[in-house]
């Protein structure tokens, strides 16, 4: 058995203290404890900072970003902080992620079995009722989801930041998540960036509950009206992600956005023109959007 990895969990949070408490309790209950837990607070206004600083847990490290950087900015900030602190590996998750007790242990067992020869490892994400969370199903190609979770380790090319494990030297080699994305597609882009260079795997034995407030796939035709405005980030960021795949990526983008447009036209909740404009204005913004990848100093 090789030298034990010093793992830093990175949890990004914003105004969800009740969920964050559950996440931290689940991290404390791990059969193999992380060496540190970085709570990256996007300037919450619900007492998160005071509550976390009051917790008697020496491994807990609180960082306030100073403003709401979005999920993408929060992960870029947290990955940078934890990597520069010298930990061997990072375990990324949202504040509504509840790792099952053996989640980290199973990831470390896979790391040892692979002798570190991978880009990232991803857990199986379940809904509170035990079914698979559709938003977190990993992809076996950039265009197709995994068909299932049979096997010890399953090759994949994209995954979410809901329980993603990687060695820190990958961050030094391939850079940070793109903070400018703000929300959505930052995890798909980052995991695809690594999977283009190294084999990556899902570890079904590592399980987490994703207690998300708005479950389902990302689609402005199906999502709640109060979330429609933020979709400008999704349709913009997806262009950055898929144009890297060449002609097939562009065709995929056009087909997806056309299909979402058709679904909006069929939806009876109103504001069809506003939603269709969000799709195609986001696409146009993405064509002009060329964010740089930041690297550790």
C-alpha positions in Angstrom: 0.0 0.0 0.0 1.4 3.4 -1.0 1.5 6.6 1.1 -1.9 7.8 2.2 -3.1 10.8 0.3 -3.9 14.0 2.3 -7.3 14.8 0.9 -8.9 18.3 1.1 -12.7 18.4 0.6 -13.9 21.6 -1.1 -17.5 22.6 -0.4 -19.0 25.7 -2.2 -21.9 27.3 -0.4 -24.2 30.3 -0.8 -27.1 31.1 1.6 -28.0 27.4 2.3 -26.8 27.0 5.9 -29.2 24.2 6.7 -28.0 22.1 3.8 -24.4 23.0 4.5 -24.7 21.7 8.1 -26.0 18.3 6.7 -23.1 18.2 4.2 -20.5 18.8 6.9 -22.1 16.3 9.2 -21.9 13.7 6.4 -18.2 14.6 5.9 -17.6 14.1 9.6 -19.2 10.7 9.4 -16.8 9.4 6.7 -15.1 6.1 7.4 -11.9 7.7 6.1 -11.8 11.3 7.1 -10.5 14.1 4.8 -7.4 15.9 6.2 -9.2 19.2 5.7 -12.6 20.6 4.7 -12.5 24.0 2.9 -15.9 25.8 3.1 -15.9 28.3 0.3 -18.6 30.8 1.1 -19.8 33.0 -1.8 -20.5 35.9 0.7 -23.7 34.4 2.2 -26.0 36.6 4.2 -27.7 33.9 6.3 -25.2 33.6 9.1 -23.1 30.9 7.3 -19.8 32.5 8.3 -20.6 32.8 11.9 -22.0 29.3 12.1 -19.0 27.7 10.4 -16.5 29.6 12.5 -18.3 28.4 15.6 -18.0 24.7 14.7 -15.5 22.9 16.9 -13.8 21.0 14.0 -10.0 21.5 13.6 -10.0 20.3 10.0 -12.6 22.9 9.0 -11.2 25.8 7.0 -13.5 28.7 6.2 -13.0 31.1 3.3 -15.3 33.9 2.3 -14.9 35.0 -1.4 -16.1 38.5 -0.6 -18.9 38.4 -3.2 -21.1 36.0 -5.0 -18.8 34.4 -7.6 -21.4 31.8 -8.6 -20.7 28.1 -8.4 -18.0 28.3 -11.1 -16.2 31.1 -9.3 -16.5 29.4 -6.0 -15.0 26.2 -7.2 -12.2 28.0 -9.0 -11.5 29.9 -5.7 -11.7 26.7 -3.6 -9.6 24.5 -5.9 -6.9 27.2 -5.9 -6.9 27.6 -2.2 -6.8 23.9 -1.4 -4.2 23.1 -4.1 -1.8 25.9 -2.9 -2.2 24.7 0.7 -0.3 21.5 -0.4 -2.9 18.7 -0.2 -2.4 15.7 -2.3 -5.9 15.3 -3.6 -9.1 17.3 -3.8 -12.7 16.2 -3.3 -15.2 18.7 -4.7 -18.9 19.1 -3.9 -21.8 21.5 -3.6 -23.3 22.3 -0.2 -26.3 20.1 -1.0 -24.1 17.0 -1.4 -24.5 14.4 1.3 -21.7 11.8 1.0 -22.5 8.3 2.2 -20.1 7.1 5.0 -17.9 5.1 2.6 -17.9 7.6 -0.2 -14.3 8.9 0.2 -13.0 5.5 1.2 -14.3 4.0 -2.1 -12.6 6.8 -4.1 -9.3 6.3 -2.3 -9.5 2.5 -3.0 -10.1 3.3 -6.7 -7.1 5.7 -6.7 -4.9 3.0 -5.2 -6.1 0.4 -7.6 -5.3 2.7 -10.6 -2.0 3.8 -9.0 -3.1 7.4 -9.6 -3.2 6.9 -13.4 -6.4 8.8 -14.2 -7.7 12.3 -14.6 -10.6 12.3 -12.1 -12.9 10.0 -10.3 -16.6 10.6 -9.8 -19.2 9.2 -7.4 -22.7 8.0 -8.2 -25.2 10.7 -7.2 -28.6 9.7 -5.9 -31.8 11.6 -5.2 -33.1 11.5 -1.6 -35.5 8.7 -2.7 -32.6 6.5 -3.9 -33.1 7.0 -7.6 -30.3 8.3 -9.8 -30.1 12.1 -10.1 -30.6 12.9 -13.8 -28.6 16.1 -13.7 -25.5 14.3 -12.3 -25.4 11.3 -14.6 -21.9 11.2 -16.0 -21.3 11.0 -19.8 -19.5 8.2 -21.6 -19.2 10.5 -24.6 -19.8 14.3 -24.8 -23.2 13.5 -26.2 -24.5 10.4 -24.3 -25.1 9.6 -20.7 -23.8 6.5 -19.0 -26.4 3.7 -19.5 -26.0 2.4 -15.9 -23.6 1.8 -13.0 -22.7 -1.8 -13.4 -19.0 -2.3 -12.8 -16.2 -1.5 -10.4 -14.9 1.5 -12.4 -16.7 2.9 -15.5 -14.9 5.0 -18.1 -16.5 8.5 -18.5 -15.6 11.8 -20.1 -17.8 14.3 -18.2 -19.0 14.6 -14.7 -20.4 17.2 -12.3 -18.8 18.7 -9.3 -21.1 16.7 -7.1 -18.4 14.5 -5.6 -15.4 14.8 -7.9 -12.0 13.5 -6.8 -8.7 14.3 -8.4 -5.1 14.5 -7.5 -3.8 18.0 -7.0 -1.1 17.6 -9.6 -3.9 17.6 -12.2 -4.7 21.1 -11.2 -1.1 22.2 -11.7 -1.0 20.5 -15.1 -4.5 21.5 -16.5 -5.5 24.6 -14.6 -8.5 25.8 -12.7 -12.2 25.7 -13.5 -13.3 28.7 -15.5 -14.5 31.2 -13.0 -16.1 33.4 -15.7 -18.7 30.8 -16.4 -20.4 31.9 -13.1 -22.8 29.0 -13.1 -23.4 25.9 -15.2 -21.2 23.9 -17.5 -18.0 24.7 -15.5 -17.9 21.2 -14.2 -18.6 19.6 -17.6 -15.9 21.8 -19.2 -13.3 21.0 -16.5 -13.9 17.3 -16.5 -13.9 17.2 -20.3 -10.6 19.2 -20.3 -9.0 16.5 -18.1 -10.6 13.5 -19.9 -9.1 14.7 -23.2 -5.7 14.1 -21.7 -6.2 11.2 -19.3 -8.7 8.3 -18.7 -11.4 9.1 -16.1 -13.7 6.9 -14.2 -17.0 6.7 -12.3 -16.7 4.7 -9.0 -20.3 3.4 -8.3 -19.3 2.2 -4.8 -18.8 5.8 -3.9 -22.3 7.2 -3.4 -23.7 10.6 -2.4 -27.1 11.9 -2.0 -27.7 15.1 -4.0 -30.4 16.9 -2.1 -30.9 19.5 -4.8 -33.9 21.9 -4.6 -34.6 21.9 -8.3 -34.0 18.3 -9.6 -34.2 17.5 -13.2 -32.3 18.2 -16.4 -31.1 21.7 -17.4 -33.6 23.0 -19.8 -35.4 26.4 -19.9 -38.5 24.7 -21.3 -38.9 22.5 -18.2 -37.4 24.5 -15.4 -39.2 26.8 -12.9 -40.0 30.3 -14.1 -37.9 31.9 -11.3 -34.8 30.3 -12.8 -35.3 31.2 -16.4 -33.1 34.4 -16.4 -30.0 32.4 -15.3 -30.2 30.2 -18.4 -28.2 32.9 -20.3 -25.1 31.4 -18.7 -26.0 27.8 -19.6 -26.5 28.5 -23.3 -23.4 30.7 -23.5 -21.1 28.4 -21.6 -22.2 25.3 -23.5 -20.7 26.9 -26.7 -17.3 27.1 -25.0 -17.6 23.5 -24.0 -18.8 22.0 -27.2 -17.0 24.0 -29.9 -13.8 22.2 -28.6 -15.3 19.0 -30.1 -15.2 20.4 -33.6 -17.9 20.1 -36.2 -19.8 17.5 -34.3 -19.8 19.8 -31.3 -21.3 22.7 -33.2 -24.0 20.4 -34.7 -24.8 19.1 -31.2 -25.2 22.7 -29.9 -27.5 23.7 -32.8 -29.6 20.6 -32.4 -29.9 21.0 -28.6 -30.8 24.6 -28.8 -33.3 24.1 -31.6 -34.9 21.2 -29.6 -35.2 23.4 -26.5 -36.8 26.1 -28.7 -39.4 23.6 -29.9 -40.1 22.6 -26.3 -40.5 26.2 -25.2 -43.1 26.7 -28.0 -45.0 23.7 -26.7 -44.9 24.9 -23.1 -48.0 26.8 -21.9 -46.4 28.7 -19.0 -45.9 31.9 -21.1 -43.0 34.2 -21.9 -42.1 32.0 -24.9 -40.4 34.8 -26.8 -38.4 35.8 -23.7 -37.2 32.2 -23.2 -36.4 31.7 -26.9 -34.4 34.9 -26.9 -32.5 33.7 -23.8 -31.5 30.5 -25.7 -30.3 32.3 -28.9 -28.8 35.3 -27.2 -26.9 33.0 -25.0 -25.7 31.0 -28.0 -24.5 34.3 -29.7 -22.8 35.4 -26.5 -21.0 32.1 -26.4 -19.6 32.5 -29.9 -18.0 35.7 -28.7 -16.9 34.3 -25.3 -13.3 33.1 -25.1 -12.4 32.9 -21.4 -8.8 32.1 -20.6 -7.9 29.1 -18.5 -6.1 30.2 -15.3 -3.2 28.2 -13.9 -1.7 28.0 -10.4 1.3 30.3 -9.9 
